[in-house]
Amino acid sequence: MDDGKESDRRSDQRFEVVGQLWGYFTTSDSLEVRDVNAGGALTVVESPPAEGSVHKVHVDASGHGGDLRMRVKHVRLDADPSQNLVGLECVDDNRAFWDDVVASLTGGTGGTSGSGGGSA
């Protein structure tokens, strides 16, 4: 018997949202770091984030560990089409921490490239 009404089997009370409802979700993914410099890092991921989006990134390199805010500057396909090159720019207020990480990874030269692993 169909009387045209949808059946709602949820037992919890629901509320109508008027305006914007802000929230967030988290996900965790290890990144291969291809290049690091004072401005940011070039990383490799399978699922690319949106350009311009800002993410909290946990950095753990050479005894330096902590969280930084990084902005996605560009996303491009890698030579392996299942991988994406993602350029991240450090936009965190704690630039000194990022500078320390870069110095520890580059021996103080300010930049490195290669296929080194790690997480950014």
Contacts in CASP RR format, 6 or more apart in sequence:
PFRMAT RR
TARGET T0000
AUTHOR 0000-0000-0000
METHOD contacts of the structure
MODEL  1
MDDGKESDRRSDQRFEVVGQLWGYFTTSDSLEVRDVNAGGALTVVESPPA
EGSVHKVHVDASGHGGDLRMRVKHVRLDADPSQNLVGLECVDDNRAFWDD
VVASLTGGTGGTSGSGGGSA
29 45 0 8 1.000
29 46 0 8 1.000
29 47 0 8 1.000
30 118 0 8 1.000
30 119 0 8 1.000
31 43 0 8 1.000
31 44 0 8 1.000
31 45 0 8 1.000
31 57 0 8 1.000
31 86 0 8 1.000
31 118 0 8 1.000
31 119 0 8 1.000
31 120 0 8 1.000
32 43 0 8 1.000
32 44 0 8 1.000
32 45 0 8 1.000
32 115 0 8 1.000
32 116 0 8 1.000
32 117 0 8 1.000
32 118 0 8 1.000
33 41 0 8 1.000
33 42 0 8 1.000
33 43 0 8 1.000
33 116 0 8 1.000
33 117 0 8 1.000
33 118 0 8 1.000
33 119 0 8 1.000
33 120 0 8 1.000
34 41 0 8 1.000
34 42 0 8 1.000
34 43 0 8 1.000
34 44 0 8 1.000
34 85 0 8 1.000
34 113 0 8 1.000
34 114 0 8 1.000
34 115 0 8 1.000
34 116 0 8 1.000
35 41 0 8 1.000
35 42 0 8 1.000
35 111 0 8 1.000
35 112 0 8 1.000
35 113 0 8 1.000
35 114 0 8 1.000
36 42 0 8 1.000
36 101 0 8 1.000
36 102 0 8 1.000
36 105 0 8 1.000
36 106 0 8 1.000
36 111 0 8 1.000
36 112 0 8 1.000
36 120 0 8 1.000
37 102 0 8 1.000
37 106 0 8 1.000
37 110 0 8 1.000
37 111 0 8 1.000
37 112 0 8 1.000
38 98 0 8 1.000
38 99 0 8 1.000
38 102 0 8 1.000
38 110 0 8 1.000
38 111 0 8 1.000
39 89 0 8 1.000
39 90 0 8 1.000
39 98 0 8 1.000
40 70 0 8 1.000
40 87 0 8 1.000
40 88 0 8 1.000
40 89 0 8 1.000
40 90 0 8 1.000
40 98 0 8 1.000
40 102 0 8 1.000
41 70 0 8 1.000
41 87 0 8 1.000
41 88 0 8 1.000
41 120 0 8 1.000
42 85 0 8 1.000
42 86 0 8 1.000
42 87 0 8 1.000
42 88 0 8 1.000
42 113 0 8 1.000
43 85 0 8 1.000
43 86 0 8 1.000
43 87 0 8 1.000
43 88 0 8 1.000
43 120 0 8 1.000
44 78 0 8 1.000
44 83 0 8 1.000
44 84 0 8 1.000
44 85 0 8 1.000
44 86 0 8 1.000
45 83 0 8 1.000
45 84 0 8 1.000
45 86 0 8 1.000
46 82 0 8 1.000
46 83 0 8 1.000
46 84 0 8 1.000
47 84 0 8 1.000
48 75 0 8 1.000
48 84 0 8 1.000
48 86 0 8 1.000
49 55 0 8 1.000
49 72 0 8 1.000
49 75 0 8 1.000
49 86 0 8 1.000
50 72 0 8 1.000
51 72 0 8 1.000
51 73 0 8 1.000
51 74 0 8 1.000
51 75 0 8 1.000
52 71 0 8 1.000
52 72 0 8 1.000
52 73 0 8 1.000
53 71 0 8 1.000
53 72 0 8 1.000
54 69 0 8 1.000
54 70 0 8 1.000
54 71 0 8 1.000
54 72 0 8 1.000
54 91 0 8 1.000
55 69 0 8 1.000
55 70 0 8 1.000
55 71 0 8 1.000
55 72 0 8 1.000
55 88 0 8 1.000
56 67 0 8 1.000
56 68 0 8 1.000
56 69 0 8 1.000
56 70 0 8 1.000
57 67 0 8 1.000
57 68 0 8 1.000
57 69 0 8 1.000
57 70 0 8 1.000
57 88 0 8 1.000
57 120 0 8 1.000
58 65 0 8 1.000
58 66 0 8 1.000
58 67 0 8 1.000
58 119 0 8 1.000
59 65 0 8 1.000
59 66 0 8 1.000
59 67 0 8 1.000
59 68 0 8 1.000
59 97 0 8 1.000
59 98 0 8 1.000
59 101 0 8 1.000
59 119 0 8 1.000
59 120 0 8 1.000
60 66 0 8 1.000
60 118 0 8 1.000
60 119 0 8 1.000
61 101 0 8 1.000
61 104 0 8 1.000
61 105 0 8 1.000
61 118 0 8 1.000
61 120 0 8 1.000
62 101 0 8 1.000
62 104 0 8 1.000
62 105 0 8 1.000
63 104 0 8 1.000
64 97 0 8 1.000
64 100 0 8 1.000
64 101 0 8 1.000
64 104 0 8 1.000
65 101 0 8 1.000
66 97 0 8 1.000
68 90 0 8 1.000
68 92 0 8 1.000
68 94 0 8 1.000
68 97 0 8 1.000
68 98 0 8 1.000
69 90 0 8 1.000
69 91 0 8 1.000
69 92 0 8 1.000
70 88 0 8 1.000
70 89 0 8 1.000
70 90 0 8 1.000
70 91 0 8 1.000
70 92 0 8 1.000
70 120 0 8 1.000
71 88 0 8 1.000
71 89 0 8 1.000
71 91 0 8 1.000
72 86 0 8 1.000
72 87 0 8 1.000
72 88 0 8 1.000
73 87 0 8 1.000
73 88 0 8 1.000
73 89 0 8 1.000
74 85 0 8 1.000
74 86 0 8 1.000
74 87 0 8 1.000
75 84 0 8 1.000
75 85 0 8 1.000
75 86 0 8 1.000
75 87 0 8 1.000
76 84 0 8 1.000
76 85 0 8 1.000
77 83 0 8 1.000
77 84 0 8 1.000
77 85 0 8 1.000
78 84 0 8 1.000
78 85 0 8 1.000
88 120 0 8 1.000
90 98 0 8 1.000
92 98 0 8 1.000
102 108 0 8 1.000
102 110 0 8 1.000
102 111 0 8 1.000
103 110 0 8 1.000
105 111 0 8 1.000
105 112 0 8 1.000
106 112 0 8 1.000
END
